[in-house]
Amino acid sequence: MEPKKGENGPSPMRFAGLGIQLAIMILAGLYIGQWADRRLGTGALFTILGVFLGFGGTMWSVITELNGKTGRREDGSGKRGDGK
C-alpha cells in the first residue's frame, strides 16, 4: 500500500508507547533479577542481567515492529522481504 498524498511516514502515535514499554521491561527485569539474587544469594548478577535482558527485549521488539511495518523490498514492489 502506497502512502497517501501529504503523508510523510508512520504516525507518531504508533510509536508513542515505546518509552513506557522500555520502562516496564527494564523494571520487570530489575525486579525479577533482584528476586533471583535474593533467592540464590548471588549478589547483583541476576539484577544486572535482568536489566540488560529487559533493554534487549525492548530493542528486539522495536526492530521487529519497524521491519514488519515499514520494511520494503529493494525492488520497490512494496512486499516485505519475508514473503508476506
MDAnalysis code that builds the backbone (N, CA, C; Angstrom):
import MDAnalysis as mda
import numpy as np

u = mda.Universe.empty(252, n_residues=84, atom_resindex=np.repeat(np.arange(84), 3), trajectory=True)
u.add_TopologyAttr("name", ["N", "CA", "C"] * 84)
u.add_TopologyAttr("resid", np.arange(1, 85))
u.add_TopologyAttr("resname", ["MET", "GLU", "PRO", "LYS", "LYS", "GLY", "GLU", "ASN", "GLY", "PRO", "SER", "PRO", "MET", "ARG", "PHE", "ALA", "GLY", "LEU", "GLY", "ILE", "GLN", "LEU", "ALA", "ILE", "MET", "ILE", "LEU", "ALA", "GLY", "LEU", "TYR", "ILE", "GLY", "GLN", "TRP", "ALA", "ASP", "ARG", "ARG", "LEU", "GLY", "THR", "GLY", "ALA", "LEU", "PHE", "THR", "ILE", "LEU", "GLY", "VAL", "PHE", "LEU", "GLY", "PHE", "GLY", "GLY", "THR", "MET", "TRP", "SER", "VAL", "ILE", "THR", "GLU", "LEU", "ASN", "GLY", "LYS", "THR", "GLY", "ARG", "ARG", "GLU", "ASP", "GLY", "SER", "GLY", "LYS", "ARG", "GLY", "ASP", "GLY", "LYS"])
u.atoms.positions = np.array([
    [0.844, -1.166, 0.000],
    [0.000, 0.000, 0.000],
    [0.896, 1.238, 0.000],
    [0.637, 2.130, -0.889],
    [1.414, 3.354, -1.001],
    [0.896, 4.389, -0.001],
    [1.811, 5.236, 0.528],
    [1.352, 6.292, 1.434],
    [0.471, 7.298, 0.697],
    [-0.485, 7.864, 1.405],
    [-1.377, 8.867, 0.827],
    [-0.606, 10.160, 0.607],
    [-1.139, 11.001, -0.265],
    [-0.510, 12.292, -0.512],
    [-0.479, 13.105, 0.764],
    [0.665, 13.725, 1.027],
    [0.818, 14.549, 2.217],
    [1.230, 13.758, 3.444],
    [1.286, 12.442, 3.323],
    [1.671, 11.606, 4.459],
    [3.179, 11.383, 4.403],
    [3.876, 11.718, 5.478],
    [5.330, 11.649, 5.494],
    [5.878, 10.364, 6.074],
    [5.052, 9.452, 6.456],
    [5.526, 8.214, 7.050],
    [4.603, 7.766, 8.154],
    [5.132, 6.938, 9.046],
    [4.290, 6.419, 10.120],
    [3.812, 7.516, 11.067],
    [2.638, 7.327, 11.595],
    [2.072, 8.272, 12.544],
    [2.864, 8.255, 13.843],
    [3.095, 9.416, 14.449],
    [3.822, 9.444, 15.723],
    [3.098, 8.687, 16.832],
    [1.785, 8.583, 16.752],
    [1.031, 7.880, 17.782],
    [1.334, 6.386, 17.786],
    [1.763, 5.884, 16.637],
    [2.074, 4.465, 16.518],
    [3.219, 4.069, 17.432],
    [4.142, 4.968, 17.641],
    [5.314, 4.677, 18.449],
    [5.319, 5.417, 19.784],
    [4.185, 5.969, 20.176],
    [4.113, 6.765, 21.401],
    [4.352, 5.941, 22.656],
    [4.027, 4.668, 22.638],
    [4.169, 3.838, 23.827],
    [5.530, 3.197, 24.001],
    [6.490, 3.501, 23.138],
    [7.798, 2.850, 23.223],
    [8.539, 3.186, 24.513],
    [8.429, 4.401, 24.976],
    [9.101, 4.779, 26.230],
    [8.515, 4.037, 27.420],
    [7.208, 3.907, 27.432],
    [6.551, 3.166, 28.512],
    [6.935, 1.699, 28.447],
    [6.958, 1.140, 27.235],
    [7.351, -0.257, 27.070],
    [8.785, -0.470, 27.556],
    [9.682, 0.444, 27.227],
    [11.071, 0.334, 27.665],
    [11.158, 0.351, 29.188],
    [10.455, 1.280, 29.820],
    [10.498, 1.384, 31.278],
    [9.934, 0.127, 31.944],
    [8.833, -0.385, 31.435],
    [8.218, -1.566, 32.030],
    [9.121, -2.786, 31.889],
    [9.718, -2.959, 30.728],
    [10.593, -4.115, 30.514],
    [11.845, -4.048, 31.388],
    [12.426, -2.869, 31.526],
    [13.617, -2.727, 32.375],
    [13.253, -2.962, 33.832],
    [12.137, -2.400, 34.283],
    [11.716, -2.609, 35.669],
    [11.372, -4.065, 35.945],
    [10.739, -4.721, 34.977],
    [10.435, -6.146, 35.152],
    [11.723, -6.953, 35.275],
    [12.693, -6.677, 34.422],
    [13.987, -7.357, 34.505],
    [14.699, -7.068, 35.814],
    [14.581, -5.838, 36.292],
    [15.196, -5.447, 37.556],
    [14.591, -6.227, 38.719],
    [13.273, -6.250, 38.787],
    [12.619, -6.926, 39.914],
    [12.792, -8.440, 39.872],
    [12.724, -9.019, 38.693],
    [12.941, -10.467, 38.579],
    [14.390, -10.805, 38.920],
    [15.322, -9.967, 38.478],
    [16.732, -10.182, 38.808],
    [17.000, -10.052, 40.296],
    [16.382, -9.061, 40.939],
    [16.550, -8.912, 42.385],
    [15.975, -10.105, 43.128],
    [14.829, -10.588, 42.686],
    [14.229, -11.756, 43.317],
    [15.157, -12.965, 43.184],
    [15.713, -13.174, 41.990],
    [16.611, -14.314, 41.767],
    [17.888, -14.169, 42.591],
    [18.413, -12.955, 42.710],
    [19.618, -12.729, 43.511],
    [19.363, -13.025, 44.985],
    [18.218, -12.586, 45.497],
    [17.895, -12.874, 46.895],
    [17.720, -14.375, 47.114],
    [17.067, -15.017, 46.178],
    [16.791, -16.445, 46.304],
    [18.064, -17.295, 46.212],
    [18.968, -16.900, 45.317],
    [20.174, -17.688, 45.079],
    [21.411, -17.149, 45.792],
    [21.310, -15.935, 46.350],
    [22.435, -15.340, 47.066],
    [23.613, -15.003, 46.157],
    [23.320, -14.448, 44.991],
    [24.377, -14.190, 44.011],
    [24.786, -12.734, 43.903],
    [24.486, -11.909, 44.867],
    [24.873, -10.501, 44.776],
    [23.967, -9.777, 43.789],
    [24.557, -9.134, 42.790],
    [23.769, -8.372, 41.819],
    [23.849, -8.965, 40.415],
    [24.283, -10.187, 40.290],
    [24.475, -10.804, 38.980],
    [23.177, -10.851, 38.178],
    [22.126, -11.394, 38.741],
    [20.873, -11.529, 38.008],
    [20.132, -10.199, 37.860],
    [20.384, -9.270, 38.765],
    [19.783, -7.943, 38.635],
    [20.324, -7.251, 37.384],
    [21.632, -7.270, 37.223],
    [22.255, -6.651, 36.050],
    [21.836, -7.385, 34.780],
    [21.844, -8.699, 34.830],
    [21.437, -9.495, 33.676],
    [19.978, -9.216, 33.309],
    [19.121, -9.094, 34.302],
    [17.710, -8.809, 34.049],
    [17.491, -7.461, 33.395],
    [18.239, -6.450, 33.840],
    [18.111, -5.116, 33.236],
    [18.553, -5.156, 31.775],
    [19.673, -5.812, 31.507],
    [20.139, -5.891, 30.125],
    [19.180, -6.700, 29.248],
    [18.628, -7.769, 29.784],
    [17.657, -8.555, 29.016],
    [16.377, -7.753, 28.763],
    [15.945, -6.965, 29.737],
    [14.770, -6.119, 29.536],
    [14.994, -5.085, 28.449],
    [16.165, -4.464, 28.464],
    [16.500, -3.478, 27.434],
    [16.624, -4.158, 26.072],
    [17.320, -5.291, 26.037],
    [17.488, -6.016, 24.778],
    [16.162, -6.503, 24.213],
    [15.278, -6.960, 25.088],
    [13.958, -7.402, 24.634],
    [13.159, -6.265, 24.028],
    [13.268, -5.100, 24.621],
    [12.565, -3.938, 24.079],
    [13.137, -3.547, 22.727],
    [14.456, -3.538, 22.602],
    [15.073, -3.191, 21.318],
    [14.701, -4.207, 20.236],
    [14.665, -5.489, 20.593],
    [14.268, -6.520, 19.633],
    [12.822, -6.283, 19.183],
    [11.966, -5.950, 20.124],
    [10.572, -5.686, 19.807],
    [10.426, -4.491, 18.866],
    [11.177, -3.430, 19.137],
    [11.115, -2.229, 18.300],
    [11.633, -2.534, 16.898],
    [12.735, -3.245, 16.802],
    [13.318, -3.549, 15.493],
    [12.377, -4.419, 14.672],
    [11.794, -5.446, 15.290],
    [10.873, -6.297, 14.540],
    [9.609, -5.530, 14.151],
    [9.161, -4.632, 14.998],
    [7.995, -3.806, 14.670],
    [8.299, -2.909, 13.473],
    [9.459, -2.276, 13.474],
    [9.816, -1.397, 12.368],
    [10.025, -2.182, 11.077],
    [10.668, -3.324, 11.147],
    [10.879, -4.131, 9.943],
    [9.571, -4.706, 9.419],
    [8.678, -5.066, 10.310],
    [7.412, -5.646, 9.886],
    [6.458, -4.632, 9.304],
    [6.472, -3.420, 9.803],
    [5.510, -2.414, 9.370],
    [6.016, -1.574, 8.204],
    [7.315, -1.245, 8.185],
    [7.823, -0.338, 7.165],
    [8.838, -0.988, 6.252],
    [9.150, -2.265, 6.502],
    [10.154, -2.929, 5.681],
    [9.665, -3.134, 4.254],
    [10.452, -2.726, 3.305],
    [10.116, -2.862, 1.892],
    [11.274, -3.536, 1.180],
    [10.933, -4.224, 0.122],
    [11.973, -4.862, -0.672],
    [12.667, -3.821, -1.527],
    [13.898, -4.126, -1.910],
    [14.674, -3.184, -2.705],
    [14.123, -3.018, -4.113],
    [13.365, -3.994, -4.620],
    [12.851, -3.898, -5.981],
    [11.654, -2.954, -6.094],
    [11.213, -2.397, -4.943],
    [10.129, -1.423, -4.962],
    [8.756, -2.038, -5.104],
    [8.647, -3.350, -4.970],
    [7.356, -3.998, -5.150],
    [6.395, -3.732, -4.005],
    [6.912, -3.255, -2.881],
    [6.063, -2.981, -1.743],
    [5.858, -4.180, -0.854],
    [6.311, -5.356, -1.302],
    [6.181, -6.545, -0.479],
    [7.349, -6.613, 0.482],
    [7.062, -7.156, 1.653],
    [8.128, -7.332, 2.629],
    [9.031, -8.465, 2.189],
    [10.247, -8.455, 2.703],
    [11.227, -9.446, 2.333],
    [10.955, -10.826, 2.889],
    [10.025, -10.963, 3.848],
    [9.767, -12.270, 4.462],
    [8.665, -13.054, 3.749],
    [8.249, -12.591, 2.596],
    [7.281, -13.339, 1.791],
    [5.833, -13.071, 2.117],
    [5.541, -12.148, 3.015],
    [4.154, -11.850, 3.386],
    [3.634, -10.682, 2.587],
])
